[in-house]
Amino acid sequence: MAAEDAGRKQAIRNIKRRRGLVSHAVSFIVINIIMIVIWYATGRGYFWPAWVILATGIGLVFDLWNINRRGSGEISEEDIRREMDKSAAK
């Protein structure tokens, strides 16, 4: 019973991480599009948005790494069971 509880907690953590990654990816895209639009509207000189893309991309890469190394909203029992099945198959 304790092993199943531990597996359930790990499954919930994994689901939350994946769902958080989606939010982070959307933020990354929106912020960087805004920066590129500002750059374009102000004369298209030196491509300074590359620094913003690099900085925000580092955070996104760390999120990806964290999820693959070991999601917000309601987590259903089906989500938990699917995640537990994935972990058991490894």
PDB file of N, CA, C and O in Angstrom:
ATOM      1  N   MET A   1       0.827  -1.196   0.000  1.00  0.00           N
ATOM      2  CA  MET A   1       0.000   0.000   0.000  1.00  0.00           C
ATOM      3  C   MET A   1       0.868   1.256   0.000  1.00  0.00           C
ATOM      4  O   MET A   1       0.563   2.217  -0.706  1.00  0.00           O
ATOM      5  N   ALA A   2       1.948   1.257   0.785  1.00  0.00           N
ATOM      6  CA  ALA A   2       2.825   2.427   0.853  1.00  0.00           C
ATOM      7  C   ALA A   2       3.528   2.667  -0.478  1.00  0.00           C
ATOM      8  O   ALA A   2       3.749   3.813  -0.870  1.00  0.00           O
ATOM      9  N   ALA A   3       3.882   1.579  -1.177  1.00  0.00           N
ATOM     10  CA  ALA A   3       4.540   1.719  -2.475  1.00  0.00           C
ATOM     11  C   ALA A   3       3.591   2.354  -3.488  1.00  0.00           C
ATOM     12  O   ALA A   3       4.002   3.173  -4.310  1.00  0.00           O
ATOM     13  N   GLU A   4       2.327   1.971  -3.419  1.00  0.00           N
ATOM     14  CA  GLU A   4       1.348   2.556  -4.340  1.00  0.00           C
ATOM     15  C   GLU A   4       1.121   4.031  -4.027  1.00  0.00           C
ATOM     16  O   GLU A   4       0.971   4.837  -4.945  1.00  0.00           O
ATOM     17  N   ASP A   5       1.093   4.399  -2.749  1.00  0.00           N
ATOM     18  CA  ASP A   5       0.952   5.809  -2.366  1.00  0.00           C
ATOM     19  C   ASP A   5       2.134   6.631  -2.864  1.00  0.00           C
ATOM     20  O   ASP A   5       1.956   7.742  -3.364  1.00  0.00           O
ATOM     21  N   ALA A   6       3.336   6.090  -2.731  1.00  0.00           N
ATOM     22  CA  ALA A   6       4.529   6.786  -3.216  1.00  0.00           C
ATOM     23  C   ALA A   6       4.475   6.932  -4.733  1.00  0.00           C
ATOM     24  O   ALA A   6       4.827   7.980  -5.275  1.00  0.00           O
ATOM     25  N   GLY A   7       4.036   5.882  -5.408  1.00  0.00           N
ATOM     26  CA  GLY A   7       3.902   5.942  -6.865  1.00  0.00           C
ATOM     27  C   GLY A   7       2.859   6.957  -7.285  1.00  0.00           C
ATOM     28  O   GLY A   7       3.027   7.662  -8.280  1.00  0.00           O
ATOM     29  N   ARG A   8       1.786   7.026  -6.522  1.00  0.00           N
ATOM     30  CA  ARG A   8       0.721   7.998  -6.815  1.00  0.00           C
ATOM     31  C   ARG A   8       1.220   9.423  -6.643  1.00  0.00           C
ATOM     32  O   ARG A   8       0.938  10.281  -7.480  1.00  0.00           O
ATOM     33  N   LYS A   9       1.961   9.691  -5.563  1.00  0.00           N
ATOM     34  CA  LYS A   9       2.502  11.032  -5.335  1.00  0.00           C
ATOM     35  C   LYS A   9       3.475  11.422  -6.441  1.00  0.00           C
ATOM     36  O   LYS A   9       3.467  12.559  -6.912  1.00  0.00           O
ATOM     37  N   GLN A  10       4.309  10.478  -6.850  1.00  0.00           N
ATOM     38  CA  GLN A  10       5.265  10.763  -7.936  1.00  0.00           C
ATOM     39  C   GLN A  10       4.524  11.029  -9.243  1.00  0.00           C
ATOM     40  O   GLN A  10       4.909  11.918 -10.002  1.00  0.00           O
ATOM     41  N   ALA A  11       3.473  10.270  -9.511  1.00  0.00           N
ATOM     42  CA  ALA A  11       2.681  10.474 -10.725  1.00  0.00           C
ATOM     43  C   ALA A  11       2.056  11.861 -10.733  1.00  0.00           C
ATOM     44  O   ALA A  11       2.050  12.534 -11.764  1.00  0.00           O
ATOM     45  N   ILE A  12       1.531  12.294  -9.596  1.00  0.00           N
ATOM     46  CA  ILE A  12       0.917  13.623  -9.504  1.00  0.00           C
ATOM     47  C   ILE A  12       1.974  14.702  -9.744  1.00  0.00           C
ATOM     48  O   ILE A  12       1.719  15.673 -10.457  1.00  0.00           O
ATOM     49  N   ARG A  13       3.161  14.533  -9.151  1.00  0.00           N
ATOM     50  CA  ARG A  13       4.249  15.505  -9.379  1.00  0.00           C
ATOM     51  C   ARG A  13       4.629  15.583 -10.849  1.00  0.00           C
ATOM     52  O   ARG A  13       4.832  16.675 -11.379  1.00  0.00           O
ATOM     53  N   ASN A  14       4.725  14.441 -11.510  1.00  0.00           N
ATOM     54  CA  ASN A  14       5.084  14.422 -12.933  1.00  0.00           C
ATOM     55  C   ASN A  14       4.043  15.119 -13.792  1.00  0.00           C
ATOM     56  O   ASN A  14       4.391  15.858 -14.713  1.00  0.00           O
ATOM     57  N   ILE A  15       2.785  14.893 -13.503  1.00  0.00           N
ATOM     58  CA  ILE A  15       1.701  15.530 -14.260  1.00  0.00           C
ATOM     59  C   ILE A  15       1.761  17.043 -14.078  1.00  0.00           C
ATOM     60  O   ILE A  15       1.634  17.790 -15.049  1.00  0.00           O
ATOM     61  N   LYS A  16       1.952  17.500 -12.842  1.00  0.00           N
ATOM     62  CA  LYS A  16       2.029  18.939 -12.586  1.00  0.00           C
ATOM     63  C   LYS A  16       3.214  19.562 -13.316  1.00  0.00           C
ATOM     64  O   LYS A  16       3.099  20.660 -13.859  1.00  0.00           O
ATOM     65  N   ARG A  17       4.335  18.879 -13.331  1.00  0.00           N
ATOM     66  CA  ARG A  17       5.510  19.406 -14.037  1.00  0.00           C
ATOM     67  C   ARG A  17       5.235  19.556 -15.534  1.00  0.00           C
ATOM     68  O   ARG A  17       5.577  20.575 -16.135  1.00  0.00           O
ATOM     69  N   ARG A  18       4.617  18.540 -16.129  1.00  0.00           N
ATOM     70  CA  ARG A  18       4.326  18.623 -17.565  1.00  0.00           C
ATOM     71  C   ARG A  18       3.345  19.740 -17.881  1.00  0.00           C
ATOM     72  O   ARG A  18       3.508  20.450 -18.873  1.00  0.00           O
ATOM     73  N   ARG A  19       2.337  19.897 -17.051  1.00  0.00           N
ATOM     74  CA  ARG A  19       1.362  20.960 -17.285  1.00  0.00           C
ATOM     75  C   ARG A  19       1.992  22.330 -17.086  1.00  0.00           C
ATOM     76  O   ARG A  19       1.648  23.271 -17.801  1.00  0.00           O
ATOM     77  N   GLY A  20       2.894  22.462 -16.142  1.00  0.00           N
ATOM     78  CA  GLY A  20       3.616  23.714 -15.939  1.00  0.00           C
ATOM     79  C   GLY A  20       4.508  24.038 -17.122  1.00  0.00           C
ATOM     80  O   GLY A  20       4.696  25.207 -17.461  1.00  0.00           O
ATOM     81  N   LEU A  21       5.059  23.010 -17.750  1.00  0.00           N
ATOM     82  CA  LEU A  21       5.905  23.213 -18.924  1.00  0.00           C
ATOM     83  C   LEU A  21       5.117  23.843 -20.072  1.00  0.00           C
ATOM     84  O   LEU A  21       5.637  24.704 -20.781  1.00  0.00           O
ATOM     85  N   VAL A  22       3.892  23.428 -20.252  1.00  0.00           N
ATOM     86  CA  VAL A  22       3.064  23.996 -21.320  1.00  0.00           C
ATOM     87  C   VAL A  22       2.869  25.495 -21.078  1.00  0.00           C
ATOM     88  O   VAL A  22       2.981  26.288 -22.013  1.00  0.00           O
ATOM     89  N   SER A  23       2.584  25.886 -19.855  1.00  0.00           N
ATOM     90  CA  SER A  23       2.421  27.310 -19.528  1.00  0.00           C
ATOM     91  C   SER A  23       3.713  28.074 -19.783  1.00  0.00           C
ATOM     92  O   SER A  23       3.694  29.180 -20.322  1.00  0.00           O
ATOM     93  N   HIS A  24       4.826  27.482 -19.397  1.00  0.00           N
ATOM     94  CA  HIS A  24       6.121  28.123 -19.592  1.00  0.00           C
ATOM     95  C   HIS A  24       6.431  28.291 -21.085  1.00  0.00           C
ATOM     96  O   HIS A  24       6.948  29.328 -21.500  1.00  0.00           O
ATOM     97  N   ALA A  25       6.116  27.278 -21.881  1.00  0.00           N
ATOM     98  CA  ALA A  25       6.370  27.351 -23.321  1.00  0.00           C
ATOM     99  C   ALA A  25       5.519  28.434 -23.983  1.00  0.00           C
ATOM    100  O   ALA A  25       6.002  29.162 -24.850  1.00  0.00           O
ATOM    101  N   VAL A  26       4.268  28.537 -23.579  1.00  0.00           N
ATOM    102  CA  VAL A  26       3.396  29.579 -24.136  1.00  0.00           C
ATOM    103  C   VAL A  26       3.921  30.963 -23.754  1.00  0.00           C
ATOM    104  O   VAL A  26       3.945  31.869 -24.587  1.00  0.00           O
ATOM    105  N   SER A  27       4.337  31.126 -22.506  1.00  0.00           N
ATOM    106  CA  SER A  27       4.910  32.408 -22.072  1.00  0.00           C
ATOM    107  C   SER A  27       6.159  32.741 -22.875  1.00  0.00           C
ATOM    108  O   SER A  27       6.339  33.880 -23.305  1.00  0.00           O
ATOM    109  N   PHE A  28       7.013  31.761 -23.077  1.00  0.00           N
ATOM    110  CA  PHE A  28       8.235  31.936 -23.860  1.00  0.00           C
ATOM    111  C   PHE A  28       7.920  32.471 -25.260  1.00  0.00           C
ATOM    112  O   PHE A  28       8.541  33.426 -25.727  1.00  0.00           O
ATOM    113  N   ILE A  29       6.963  31.852 -25.909  1.00  0.00           N
ATOM    114  CA  ILE A  29       6.598  32.248 -27.276  1.00  0.00           C
ATOM    115  C   ILE A  29       6.014  33.655 -27.295  1.00  0.00           C
ATOM    116  O   ILE A  29       6.419  34.478 -28.115  1.00  0.00           O
ATOM    117  N   VAL A  30       5.073  33.941 -26.405  1.00  0.00           N
ATOM    118  CA  VAL A  30       4.404  35.248 -26.388  1.00  0.00           C
ATOM    119  C   VAL A  30       5.394  36.368 -26.087  1.00  0.00           C
ATOM    120  O   VAL A  30       5.416  37.381 -26.786  1.00  0.00           O
ATOM    121  N   ILE A  31       6.206  36.193 -25.059  1.00  0.00           N
ATOM    122  CA  ILE A  31       7.179  37.233 -24.689  1.00  0.00           C
ATOM    123  C   ILE A  31       8.151  37.501 -25.828  1.00  0.00           C
ATOM    124  O   ILE A  31       8.450  38.654 -26.138  1.00  0.00           O
ATOM    125  N   ASN A  32       8.640  36.449 -26.444  1.00  0.00           N
ATOM    126  CA  ASN A  32       9.632  36.647 -27.500  1.00  0.00           C
ATOM    127  C   ASN A  32       9.020  37.226 -28.779  1.00  0.00           C
ATOM    128  O   ASN A  32       9.692  37.972 -29.492  1.00  0.00           O
ATOM    129  N   ILE A  33       7.795  36.908 -29.074  1.00  0.00           N
ATOM    130  CA  ILE A  33       7.123  37.543 -30.213  1.00  0.00           C
ATOM    131  C   ILE A  33       6.964  39.039 -29.949  1.00  0.00           C
ATOM    132  O   ILE A  33       7.189  39.857 -30.840  1.00  0.00           O
ATOM    133  N   ILE A  34       6.579  39.391 -28.730  1.00  0.00           N
ATOM    134  CA  ILE A  34       6.445  40.812 -28.383  1.00  0.00           C
ATOM    135  C   ILE A  34       7.782  41.530 -28.538  1.00  0.00           C
ATOM    136  O   ILE A  34       7.830  42.631 -29.086  1.00  0.00           O
ATOM    137  N   MET A  35       8.859  40.924 -28.066  1.00  0.00           N
ATOM    138  CA  MET A  35      10.185  41.544 -28.188  1.00  0.00           C
ATOM    139  C   MET A  35      10.594  41.731 -29.647  1.00  0.00           C
ATOM    140  O   MET A  35      11.174  42.757 -30.004  1.00  0.00           O
ATOM    141  N   ILE A  36      10.297  40.752 -30.481  1.00  0.00           N
ATOM    142  CA  ILE A  36      10.638  40.850 -31.904  1.00  0.00           C
ATOM    143  C   ILE A  36       9.809  41.932 -32.583  1.00  0.00           C
ATOM    144  O   ILE A  36      10.316  42.662 -33.436  1.00  0.00           O
ATOM    145  N   VAL A  37       8.536  42.038 -32.209  1.00  0.00           N
ATOM    146  CA  VAL A  37       7.686  43.095 -32.772  1.00  0.00           C
ATOM    147  C   VAL A  37       8.212  44.468 -32.367  1.00  0.00           C
ATOM    148  O   VAL A  37       8.251  45.381 -33.191  1.00  0.00           O
ATOM    149  N   ILE A  38       8.619  44.626 -31.104  1.00  0.00           N
ATOM    150  CA  ILE A  38       9.187  45.900 -30.661  1.00  0.00           C
ATOM    151  C   ILE A  38      10.461  46.209 -31.435  1.00  0.00           C
ATOM    152  O   ILE A  38      10.654  47.337 -31.888  1.00  0.00           O
ATOM    153  N   TRP A  39      11.321  45.225 -31.587  1.00  0.00           N
ATOM    154  CA  TRP A  39      12.564  45.405 -32.353  1.00  0.00           C
ATOM    155  C   TRP A  39      12.249  45.838 -33.791  1.00  0.00           C
ATOM    156  O   TRP A  39      12.864  46.763 -34.320  1.00  0.00           O
ATOM    157  N   TYR A  40      11.293  45.162 -34.405  1.00  0.00           N
ATOM    158  CA  TYR A  40      10.921  45.468 -35.783  1.00  0.00           C
ATOM    159  C   TYR A  40      10.351  46.881 -35.901  1.00  0.00           C
ATOM    160  O   TYR A  40      10.658  47.602 -36.850  1.00  0.00           O
ATOM    161  N   ALA A  41       9.518  47.273 -34.934  1.00  0.00           N
ATOM    162  CA  ALA A  41       8.861  48.581 -34.969  1.00  0.00           C
ATOM    163  C   ALA A  41       9.822  49.730 -34.681  1.00  0.00           C
ATOM    164  O   ALA A  41       9.531  50.876 -35.021  1.00  0.00           O
ATOM    165  N   THR A  42      10.954  49.440 -34.064  1.00  0.00           N
ATOM    166  CA  THR A  42      11.885  50.507 -33.695  1.00  0.00           C
ATOM    167  C   THR A  42      13.098  50.598 -34.607  1.00  0.00           C
ATOM    168  O   THR A  42      14.114  51.177 -34.224  1.00  0.00           O
ATOM    169  N   GLY A  43      13.012  50.050 -35.777  1.00  0.00           N
ATOM    170  CA  GLY A  43      14.059  50.293 -36.759  1.00  0.00           C
ATOM    171  C   GLY A  43      14.889  49.113 -37.212  1.00  0.00           C
ATOM    172  O   GLY A  43      15.713  49.260 -38.115  1.00  0.00           O
ATOM    173  N   ARG A  44      14.707  47.975 -36.631  1.00  0.00           N
ATOM    174  CA  ARG A  44      15.383  46.752 -37.065  1.00  0.00           C
ATOM    175  C   ARG A  44      16.901  46.865 -37.148  1.00  0.00           C
ATOM    176  O   ARG A  44      17.507  46.397 -38.112  1.00  0.00           O
ATOM    177  N   GLY A  45      17.499  47.468 -36.170  1.00  0.00           N
ATOM    178  CA  GLY A  45      18.964  47.529 -36.131  1.00  0.00           C
ATOM    179  C   GLY A  45      19.522  46.222 -35.590  1.00  0.00           C
ATOM    180  O   GLY A  45      19.141  45.134 -36.023  1.00  0.00           O
ATOM    181  N   TYR A  46      20.426  46.352 -34.641  1.00  0.00           N
ATOM    182  CA  TYR A  46      21.016  45.187 -33.971  1.00  0.00           C
ATOM    183  C   TYR A  46      19.901  44.313 -33.397  1.00  0.00           C
ATOM    184  O   TYR A  46      18.977  44.829 -32.769  1.00  0.00           O
ATOM    185  N   PHE A  47      19.976  43.022 -33.602  1.00  0.00           N
ATOM    186  CA  PHE A  47      18.909  42.110 -33.165  1.00  0.00           C
ATOM    187  C   PHE A  47      19.049  41.774 -31.680  1.00  0.00           C
ATOM    188  O   PHE A  47      19.455  40.673 -31.307  1.00  0.00           O
ATOM    189  N   TRP A  48      18.698  42.759 -30.842  1.00  0.00           N
ATOM    190  CA  TRP A  48      18.785  42.590 -29.403  1.00  0.00           C
ATOM    191  C   TRP A  48      17.810  41.564 -28.825  1.00  0.00           C
ATOM    192  O   TRP A  48      18.080  41.039 -27.744  1.00  0.00           O
ATOM    193  N   PRO A  49      16.684  41.247 -29.490  1.00  0.00           N
ATOM    194  CA  PRO A  49      15.807  40.220 -28.914  1.00  0.00           C
ATOM    195  C   PRO A  49      16.487  38.858 -28.753  1.00  0.00           C
ATOM    196  O   PRO A  49      15.998  37.997 -28.022  1.00  0.00           O
ATOM    197  N   ALA A  50      17.611  38.672 -29.434  1.00  0.00           N
ATOM    198  CA  ALA A  50      18.326  37.403 -29.274  1.00  0.00           C
ATOM    199  C   ALA A  50      18.722  37.176 -27.820  1.00  0.00           C
ATOM    200  O   ALA A  50      18.726  36.038 -27.349  1.00  0.00           O
ATOM    201  N   TRP A  51      19.057  38.259 -27.098  1.00  0.00           N
ATOM    202  CA  TRP A  51      19.418  38.140 -25.690  1.00  0.00           C
ATOM    203  C   TRP A  51      18.229  37.726 -24.837  1.00  0.00           C
ATOM    204  O   TRP A  51      18.369  36.944 -23.896  1.00  0.00           O
ATOM    205  N   VAL A  52      17.065  38.252 -25.170  1.00  0.00           N
ATOM    206  CA  VAL A  52      15.847  37.882 -24.439  1.00  0.00           C
ATOM    207  C   VAL A  52      15.493  36.425 -24.741  1.00  0.00           C
ATOM    208  O   VAL A  52      15.131  35.664 -23.844  1.00  0.00           O
ATOM    209  N   ILE A  53      15.601  36.055 -26.006  1.00  0.00           N
ATOM    210  CA  ILE A  53      15.311  34.674 -26.404  1.00  0.00           C
ATOM    211  C   ILE A  53      16.265  33.718 -25.688  1.00  0.00           C
ATOM    212  O   ILE A  53      15.842  32.675 -25.189  1.00  0.00           O
ATOM    213  N   LEU A  54      17.532  34.067 -25.637  1.00  0.00           N
ATOM    214  CA  LEU A  54      18.516  33.230 -24.952  1.00  0.00           C
ATOM    215  C   LEU A  54      18.191  33.105 -23.464  1.00  0.00           C
ATOM    216  O   LEU A  54      18.188  32.001 -22.917  1.00  0.00           O
ATOM    217  N   ALA A  55      17.924  34.216 -22.821  1.00  0.00           N
ATOM    218  CA  ALA A  55      17.654  34.206 -21.380  1.00  0.00           C
ATOM    219  C   ALA A  55      16.384  33.422 -21.048  1.00  0.00           C
ATOM    220  O   ALA A  55      16.380  32.617 -20.117  1.00  0.00           O
ATOM    221  N   THR A  56      15.329  33.647 -21.787  1.00  0.00           N
ATOM    222  CA  THR A  56      14.084  32.933 -21.501  1.00  0.00           C
ATOM    223  C   THR A  56      14.174  31.475 -21.942  1.00  0.00           C
ATOM    224  O   THR A  56      13.531  30.601 -21.360  1.00  0.00           O
ATOM    225  N   GLY A  57      14.964  31.226 -22.959  1.00  0.00           N
ATOM    226  CA  GLY A  57      15.154  29.852 -23.439  1.00  0.00           C
ATOM    227  C   GLY A  57      15.890  28.983 -22.433  1.00  0.00           C
ATOM    228  O   GLY A  57      15.623  27.786 -22.330  1.00  0.00           O
ATOM    229  N   ILE A  58      16.816  29.581 -21.690  1.00  0.00           N
ATOM    230  CA  ILE A  58      17.546  28.820 -20.678  1.00  0.00           C
ATOM    231  C   ILE A  58      16.575  28.260 -19.634  1.00  0.00           C
ATOM    232  O   ILE A  58      16.679  27.097 -19.246  1.00  0.00           O
ATOM    233  N   GLY A  59      15.647  29.082 -19.188  1.00  0.00           N
ATOM    234  CA  GLY A  59      14.651  28.611 -18.218  1.00  0.00           C
ATOM    235  C   GLY A  59      13.795  27.497 -18.783  1.00  0.00           C
ATOM    236  O   GLY A  59      13.482  26.534 -18.083  1.00  0.00           O
ATOM    237  N   LEU A  60      13.414  27.620 -20.044  1.00  0.00           N
ATOM    238  CA  LEU A  60      12.597  26.598 -20.682  1.00  0.00           C
ATOM    239  C   LEU A  60      13.364  25.286 -20.807  1.00  0.00           C
ATOM    240  O   LEU A  60      12.809  24.212 -20.575  1.00  0.00           O
ATOM    241  N   VAL A  61      14.632  25.377 -21.171  1.00  0.00           N
ATOM    242  CA  VAL A  61      15.462  24.176 -21.285  1.00  0.00           C
ATOM    243  C   VAL A  61      15.593  23.485 -19.932  1.00  0.00           C
ATOM    244  O   VAL A  61      15.543  22.257 -19.862  1.00  0.00           O
ATOM    245  N   PHE A  62      15.760  24.254 -18.858  1.00  0.00           N
ATOM    246  CA  PHE A  62      15.846  23.647 -17.536  1.00  0.00           C
ATOM    247  C   PHE A  62      14.538  22.971 -17.146  1.00  0.00           C
ATOM    248  O   PHE A  62      14.558  21.917 -16.509  1.00  0.00           O
ATOM    249  N   ASP A  63      13.411  23.549 -17.511  1.00  0.00           N
ATOM    250  CA  ASP A  63      12.126  22.897 -17.252  1.00  0.00           C
ATOM    251  C   ASP A  63      12.029  21.574 -18.004  1.00  0.00           C
ATOM    252  O   ASP A  63      11.615  20.565 -17.434  1.00  0.00           O
ATOM    253  N   LEU A  64      12.407  21.572 -19.272  1.00  0.00           N
ATOM    254  CA  LEU A  64      12.394  20.340 -20.064  1.00  0.00           C
ATOM    255  C   LEU A  64      13.290  19.285 -19.438  1.00  0.00           C
ATOM    256  O   LEU A  64      12.910  18.120 -19.321  1.00  0.00           O
ATOM    257  N   TRP A  65      14.471  19.701 -19.040  1.00  0.00           N
ATOM    258  CA  TRP A  65      15.422  18.777 -18.444  1.00  0.00           C
ATOM    259  C   TRP A  65      14.863  18.204 -17.146  1.00  0.00           C
ATOM    260  O   TRP A  65      14.984  17.005 -16.893  1.00  0.00           O
ATOM    261  N   ASN A  66      14.263  19.039 -16.338  1.00  0.00           N
ATOM    262  CA  ASN A  66      13.704  18.598 -15.065  1.00  0.00           C
ATOM    263  C   ASN A  66      12.580  17.584 -15.271  1.00  0.00           C
ATOM    264  O   ASN A  66      12.478  16.611 -14.523  1.00  0.00           O
ATOM    265  N   ILE A  67      11.758  17.801 -16.257  1.00  0.00           N
ATOM    266  CA  ILE A  67      10.647  16.875 -16.514  1.00  0.00           C
ATOM    267  C   ILE A  67      11.164  15.546 -17.056  1.00  0.00           C
ATOM    268  O   ILE A  67      10.701  14.484 -16.639  1.00  0.00           O
ATOM    269  N   ASN A  68      12.107  15.599 -17.970  1.00  0.00           N
ATOM    270  CA  ASN A  68      12.616  14.360 -18.552  1.00  0.00           C
ATOM    271  C   ASN A  68      13.525  13.602 -17.593  1.00  0.00           C
ATOM    272  O   ASN A  68      13.714  12.395 -17.740  1.00  0.00           O
ATOM    273  N   ARG A  69      14.079  14.289 -16.629  1.00  0.00           N
ATOM    274  CA  ARG A  69      14.948  13.644 -15.638  1.00  0.00           C
ATOM    275  C   ARG A  69      14.114  12.818 -14.671  1.00  0.00           C
ATOM    276  O   ARG A  69      14.653  11.753 -14.372  1.00  0.00           O
ATOM    277  N   ARG A  70      13.239  12.989 -14.256  1.00  0.00           N
ATOM    278  CA  ARG A  70      12.467  12.192 -13.302  1.00  0.00           C
ATOM    279  C   ARG A  70      11.226  11.608 -13.861  1.00  0.00           C
ATOM    280  O   ARG A  70      10.494  10.918 -13.151  1.00  0.00           O
ATOM    281  N   GLY A  71       2.446  19.588 -14.515  1.00  0.00           N
ATOM    282  CA  GLY A  71       1.382  20.114 -15.277  1.00  0.00           C
ATOM    283  C   GLY A  71       0.433  20.947 -14.459  1.00  0.00           C
ATOM    284  O   GLY A  71      -0.545  21.472 -14.992  1.00  0.00           O
ATOM    285  N   SER A  72      -1.045  23.099 -14.788  1.00  0.00           N
ATOM    286  CA  SER A  72      -1.898  23.283 -13.641  1.00  0.00           C
ATOM    287  C   SER A  72      -3.296  22.862 -14.020  1.00  0.00           C
ATOM    288  O   SER A  72      -3.579  22.733 -15.211  1.00  0.00           O
ATOM    289  N   GLY A  73      -4.134  22.655 -13.129  1.00  0.00           N
ATOM    290  CA  GLY A  73      -5.486  22.258 -13.408  1.00  0.00           C
ATOM    291  C   GLY A  73      -5.801  20.983 -12.642  1.00  0.00           C
ATOM    292  O   GLY A  73      -4.965  20.459 -11.906  1.00  0.00           O
ATOM    293  N   GLU A  74      -6.991  20.506 -12.824  1.00  0.00           N
ATOM    294  CA  GLU A  74      -7.419  19.296 -12.142  1.00  0.00           C
ATOM    295  C   GLU A  74      -6.680  18.089 -12.710  1.00  0.00           C
ATOM    296  O   GLU A  74      -6.499  17.959 -13.921  1.00  0.00           O
ATOM    297  N   ILE A  75      -6.269  17.229 -11.819  1.00  0.00           N
ATOM    298  CA  ILE A  75      -5.612  15.987 -12.218  1.00  0.00           C
ATOM    299  C   ILE A  75      -6.609  14.867 -11.976  1.00  0.00           C
ATOM    300  O   ILE A  75      -7.044  14.640 -10.847  1.00  0.00           O
ATOM    301  N   SER A  76      -6.962  14.178 -13.037  1.00  0.00           N
ATOM    302  CA  SER A  76      -7.960  13.125 -12.912  1.00  0.00           C
ATOM    303  C   SER A  76      -7.305  11.825 -12.462  1.00  0.00           C
ATOM    304  O   SER A  76      -6.089  11.653 -12.550  1.00  0.00           O
ATOM    305  N   GLU A  77      -8.135  10.929 -11.985  1.00  0.00           N
ATOM    306  CA  GLU A  77      -7.640   9.600 -11.601  1.00  0.00           C
ATOM    307  C   GLU A  77      -7.049   8.883 -12.814  1.00  0.00           C
ATOM    308  O   GLU A  77      -6.094   8.117 -12.688  1.00  0.00           O
ATOM    309  N   GLU A  78      -7.622   9.138 -13.978  1.00  0.00           N
ATOM    310  CA  GLU A  78      -7.093   8.529 -15.209  1.00  0.00           C
ATOM    311  C   GLU A  78      -5.674   9.023 -15.497  1.00  0.00           C
ATOM    312  O   GLU A  78      -4.809   8.236 -15.883  1.00  0.00           O
ATOM    313  N   ASP A  79      -5.431  10.335 -15.308  1.00  0.00           N
ATOM    314  CA  ASP A  79      -4.081  10.888 -15.493  1.00  0.00           C
ATOM    315  C   ASP A  79      -3.094  10.213 -14.544  1.00  0.00           C
ATOM    316  O   ASP A  79      -1.992   9.837 -14.943  1.00  0.00           O
ATOM    317  N   ILE A  80      -3.499  10.065 -13.297  1.00  0.00           N
ATOM    318  CA  ILE A  80      -2.626   9.453 -12.292  1.00  0.00           C
ATOM    319  C   ILE A  80      -2.349   8.000 -12.640  1.00  0.00           C
ATOM    320  O   ILE A  80      -1.201   7.560 -12.584  1.00  0.00           O
ATOM    321  N   ARG A  81      -3.374   7.257 -12.995  1.00  0.00           N
ATOM    322  CA  ARG A  81      -3.211   5.844 -13.340  1.00  0.00           C
ATOM    323  C   ARG A  81      -2.299   5.691 -14.554  1.00  0.00           C
ATOM    324  O   ARG A  81      -1.436   4.813 -14.575  1.00  0.00           O
ATOM    325  N   ARG A  82      -2.482   6.536 -15.562  1.00  0.00           N
ATOM    326  CA  ARG A  82      -1.649   6.479 -16.776  1.00  0.00           C
ATOM    327  C   ARG A  82      -0.185   6.741 -16.420  1.00  0.00           C
ATOM    328  O   ARG A  82       0.713   6.054 -16.907  1.00  0.00           O
ATOM    329  N   GLU A  83       0.044   7.736 -15.572  1.00  0.00           N
ATOM    330  CA  GLU A  83       1.411   8.069 -15.170  1.00  0.00           C
ATOM    331  C   GLU A  83       2.023   6.947 -14.335  1.00  0.00           C
ATOM    332  O   GLU A  83       3.203   6.629 -14.485  1.00  0.00           O
ATOM    333  N   MET A  84       1.226   6.351 -13.460  1.00  0.00           N
ATOM    334  CA  MET A  84       1.726   5.248 -12.645  1.00  0.00           C
ATOM    335  C   MET A  84       2.057   4.047 -13.527  1.00  0.00           C
ATOM    336  O   MET A  84       3.034   3.340 -13.278  1.00  0.00           O
ATOM    337  N   ASP A  85       1.238   3.817 -14.563  1.00  0.00           N
ATOM    338  CA  ASP A  85       1.512   2.714 -15.482  1.00  0.00           C
ATOM    339  C   ASP A  85       2.804   2.944 -16.244  1.00  0.00           C
ATOM    340  O   ASP A  85       3.568   2.008 -16.482  1.00  0.00           O
ATOM    341  N   LYS A  86       3.051   4.216 -16.634  1.00  0.00           N
ATOM    342  CA  LYS A  86       4.302   4.540 -17.329  1.00  0.00           C
ATOM    343  C   LYS A  86       5.500   4.252 -16.436  1.00  0.00           C
ATOM    344  O   LYS A  86       6.496   3.676 -16.873  1.00  0.00           O
ATOM    345  N   SER A  87       5.383   4.668 -15.164  1.00  0.00           N
ATOM    346  CA  SER A  87       6.482   4.457 -14.218  1.00  0.00           C
ATOM    347  C   SER A  87       6.708   2.966 -13.962  1.00  0.00           C
ATOM    348  O   SER A  87       7.851   2.533 -13.821  1.00  0.00           O
ATOM    349  N   ALA A  88       5.655   2.196 -13.900  1.00  0.00           N
ATOM    350  CA  ALA A  88       5.773   0.756 -13.647  1.00  0.00           C
ATOM    351  C   ALA A  88       6.403   0.044 -14.835  1.00  0.00           C
ATOM    352  O   ALA A  88       7.083  -0.967 -14.661  1.00  0.00           O
ATOM    353  N   ALA A  89       6.182   0.563 -16.048  1.00  0.00           N
ATOM    354  CA  ALA A  89       6.713  -0.072 -17.257  1.00  0.00           C
ATOM    355  C   ALA A  89       8.217   0.117 -17.389  1.00  0.00           C
ATOM    356  O   ALA A  89       8.876  -0.636 -18.106  1.00  0.00           O
ATOM    357  N   LYS A  90       8.767   1.118 -16.703  1.00  0.00           N
ATOM    358  CA  LYS A  90      10.203   1.399 -16.823  1.00  0.00           C
ATOM    359  C   LYS A  90      11.023   0.383 -16.156  1.00  0.00           C
ATOM    360  O   LYS A  90      12.250   0.476 -16.166  1.00  0.00           O
TER     361      LYS A  90
END
